Amino acid sequence: MTIRENVALAPLTTLRVGGAARYFAESRSEDEVREAVAFAKSRELPLFVLGGGSNLVISDSGWPGLVLKIAIGGIVSPTMQNAPGSSRRFSVGAGVGWDDLAAFAVSQNCAGIECLSGIPGSAGGTPVQNVGAYGQEVAETIESVRALDMQENRIVTLPNPACGFRYRSSIFNRVGQDGERGRYIILQVTFRLRRGGAPCLKYADLQKWFAGRTGAPSLMEVREAVREIRRSKGMLFVSGDADGRSVGSFFKNPVLSEEEVRGLTARAEARGLSVPSYPTLEAQHKVSAAWLVEHSGFGKGFRMGRAGISSKHALALINPGDAEAVDIVALKEAIQRGVEENWGVRLETEPVFVGF
Ligand SMILES: Cc1cc2nc3c(=O)[nH]c(=O)nc-3n(C[C@H](O)[C@H](O)[C@H](O)COP(=O)(O)OP(=O)(O)OC[C@H]3O[C@@H](n4cnc5c(N)ncnc54)[C@H](O)[C@@H]3O)c2cc1C
């Protein structure tokens, strides 16, 4: 494994902003991960673990220590195994592309992650924020996570409950009492999928897509529909499309108490508006962050300096061409201020800020 110096990080991310890594290594095996960690420890360098770079805002000054890109490949999935019921295990190297895994699972007629098709990044990155979309989240299908515990300096297998999955969070990205951010490097994730299972059609967008057809859609049809819907919303990373030069949704849908929802509804009514209600969001006491952003003066296609909002999705902050991290952060702050002033709601950000 070679350790390089002063490696530009922007091209390794989907947002394409940020400076360089002082040191950079790419690990293709567990031994190489250990080697890189030992290098960082011996020089007392701060370590940042990079997956597919699809959920990152890298600061313009870059990262002062070692950036370790996890490139462990391989999908192990015996077709005959004694998993109970009709499930099938997929043990996946953390560096495998997430959408490649989704495609493979669907091709094997296994259900459970078809609605997560088209999400960029690595398989090892998905447990970190419990990736979710169109009615599915990885917490539902992850059986266990194999990781290097940097505190204990040993490899551990964390069963699903030990990962503490919640909406867009897990022990891997939380700090404080119920978090372990920075402790584990994910090496492999084992998913348990349903052989021949029916696709998930919980979301209205998908129901609309298949409305009027006779017979249930196949897993492959659902995967393709999800990718097409994502493409229409600029939520597919397509090289050369400025609308995809983002981190996906920049803000989480806020979870509000009943009292807060009443306050928000009253504010909207006073302006002759009504807060849209989506059953899937409502069930989790969430309101649409996109609606809040758009009704605070930040519509699709909005530009502020060199940063902007996607022309297809109000939650996707984009780098239209030559934005720097400072431009993205200024826009993010303007939106948070605007939403708070207009609606009394503080929007929480979804991506990871590196080197700020
Ligand atoms: C166009 C677009 C659409 C998106 N749509 C969605 C969506 O629908 N739903 C959703 O949930 N997300 C979405 N995202 C966000 C992003 O794709 C996911 O969060 C993805 O799982 C991040 O994985 P990654 O490998 O790119 O991680 P990175 O961006 O490289 O890293 C993210 C965090 O995970 C950590 N990390 C990564 N790999 C490891 C590892 N092996 N071990 C330990 N820590 C690790 C990093 O240190 C960092 O803290 C979207 C992003 C884009 C650009």
The ligand as an SDF file (V2000), in Angstrom:
LIG
                    3D

 53 58  0  0  0  0  0  0  0  0999 V2000
  -27.1140   12.3650   -5.7840 C   0  0  0  0  0  0  0  0  0  0  0  0
  -27.1200   11.8100   -4.3680 C   0  0  0  0  0  0  0  0  0  0  0  0
  -28.2600   11.1680   -3.8870 C   0  0  0  0  0  0  0  0  0  0  0  0
  -28.2870   10.6520   -2.5770 C   0  0  0  0  0  0  0  0  0  0  0  0
  -29.4200   10.0410   -2.1290 N   0  0  0  0  0  0  0  0  0  0  0  0
  -29.4690    9.5350   -0.8760 C   0  0  0  0  0  0  0  0  0  0  0  0
  -30.6620    8.8990   -0.3880 C   0  0  0  0  0  0  0  0  0  0  0  0
  -31.6480    8.7590   -1.0950 O   0  0  0  0  0  0  0  0  0  0  0  0
  -30.6650    8.4350    0.8870 N   0  0  0  0  0  0  0  0  0  0  0  0
  -29.5760    8.5420    1.6980 C   0  0  0  0  0  0  0  0  0  0  0  0
  -29.6520    8.0870    2.8480 O   0  0  0  0  0  0  0  0  0  0  0  0
  -28.4330    9.1320    1.2680 N   0  0  0  0  0  0  0  0  0  0  0  0
  -28.3560    9.6330    0.0110 C   0  0  0  0  0  0  0  0  0  0  0  0
  -27.2100   10.2530   -0.4330 N   0  0  0  0  0  0  0  0  0  0  0  0
  -26.0650   10.4120    0.4940 C   0  0  0  0  0  0  0  0  0  0  0  0
  -24.9590    9.3450    0.3350 C   0  0  0  0  0  0  0  0  0  0  0  0
  -24.9810    8.7540   -0.9390 O   0  0  0  0  0  0  0  0  0  0  0  0
  -25.0550    8.2370    1.3810 C   0  0  0  0  0  0  0  0  0  0  0  0
  -25.0040    8.7790    2.6720 O   0  0  0  0  0  0  0  0  0  0  0  0
  -23.9240    7.1980    1.2260 C   0  0  0  0  0  0  0  0  0  0  0  0
  -24.2260    6.0570    1.9800 O   0  0  0  0  0  0  0  0  0  0  0  0
  -22.5620    7.7040    1.6580 C   0  0  0  0  0  0  0  0  0  0  0  0
  -21.6310    6.6660    1.4300 O   0  0  0  0  0  0  0  0  0  0  0  0
  -20.1650    6.9720    0.9650 P   0  0  0  0  0  0  0  0  0  0  0  0
  -19.4940    5.6660    0.7730 O   0  0  0  0  0  0  0  0  0  0  0  0
  -20.1670    7.8890   -0.2200 O   0  0  0  0  0  0  0  0  0  0  0  0
  -19.5880    7.7020    2.2470 O   0  0  0  0  0  0  0  0  0  0  0  0
  -18.6750    9.0130    2.3290 P   0  0  0  0  0  0  0  0  0  0  0  0
  -19.4320   10.1570    1.7690 O   0  0  0  0  0  0  0  0  0  0  0  0
  -17.3410    8.7470    1.7810 O   0  0  0  0  0  0  0  0  0  0  0  0
  -18.5770    9.1850    3.9120 O   0  0  0  0  0  0  0  0  0  0  0  0
  -19.6930    9.5240    4.6780 C   0  0  0  0  0  0  0  0  0  0  0  0
  -19.3910    9.2190    6.1490 C   0  0  0  0  0  0  0  0  0  0  0  0
  -19.2860    7.8180    6.3200 O   0  0  0  0  0  0  0  0  0  0  0  0
  -17.9980    7.4900    6.8260 C   0  0  0  0  0  0  0  0  0  0  0  0
  -17.5790    6.2370    6.1990 N   0  0  0  0  0  0  0  0  0  0  0  0
  -17.6330    5.9280    4.8730 C   0  0  0  0  0  0  0  0  0  0  0  0
  -17.1720    4.6940    4.6750 N   0  0  0  0  0  0  0  0  0  0  0  0
  -16.8160    4.2110    5.9000 C   0  0  0  0  0  0  0  0  0  0  0  0
  -16.2530    2.9880    6.3680 C   0  0  0  0  0  0  0  0  0  0  0  0
  -15.9480    1.9770    5.5440 N   0  0  0  0  0  0  0  0  0  0  0  0
  -16.0150    2.8650    7.6980 N   0  0  0  0  0  0  0  0  0  0  0  0
  -16.3040    3.8670    8.5610 C   0  0  0  0  0  0  0  0  0  0  0  0
  -16.8340    5.0300    8.1780 N   0  0  0  0  0  0  0  0  0  0  0  0
  -17.0860    5.2060    6.8580 C   0  0  0  0  0  0  0  0  0  0  0  0
  -17.1010    8.6540    6.4830 C   0  0  0  0  0  0  0  0  0  0  0  0
  -16.0070    8.7440    7.3860 O   0  0  0  0  0  0  0  0  0  0  0  0
  -18.0620    9.8110    6.6330 C   0  0  0  0  0  0  0  0  0  0  0  0
  -18.1890   10.1440    7.9870 O   0  0  0  0  0  0  0  0  0  0  0  0
  -27.1540   10.7830   -1.7400 C   0  0  0  0  0  0  0  0  0  0  0  0
  -26.0030   11.4370   -2.2420 C   0  0  0  0  0  0  0  0  0  0  0  0
  -25.9920   11.9490   -3.5440 C   0  0  0  0  0  0  0  0  0  0  0  0
  -24.7570   12.6250   -4.0520 C   0  0  0  0  0  0  0  0  0  0  0  0
  1  2  1  0
  2  3  1  0
  2 52  2  0
  3  4  2  0
  4  5  1  0
  4 50  1  0
  5  6  2  0
  6  7  1  0
  6 13  1  0
  7  8  2  0
  7  9  1  0
  9 10  1  0
 10 11  2  0
 10 12  1  0
 12 13  2  0
 13 14  1  0
 14 15  1  0
 14 50  1  0
 15 16  1  0
 16 17  1  0
 16 18  1  0
 18 19  1  0
 18 20  1  0
 20 21  1  0
 20 22  1  0
 22 23  1  0
 23 24  1  0
 24 25  2  0
 24 26  1  0
 24 27  1  0
 27 28  1  0
 28 29  2  0
 28 30  1  0
 28 31  1  0
 31 32  1  0
 32 33  1  0
 33 34  1  0
 33 48  1  0
 34 35  1  0
 35 36  1  0
 35 46  1  0
 36 37  1  0
 36 45  1  0
 37 38  2  0
 38 39  1  0
 39 40  1  0
 39 45  2  0
 40 41  1  0
 40 42  2  0
 42 43  1  0
 43 44  2  0
 44 45  1  0
 46 47  1  0
 46 48  1  0
 48 49  1  0
 50 51  2  0
 51 52  1  0
 52 53  1  0
M  END
$$$$
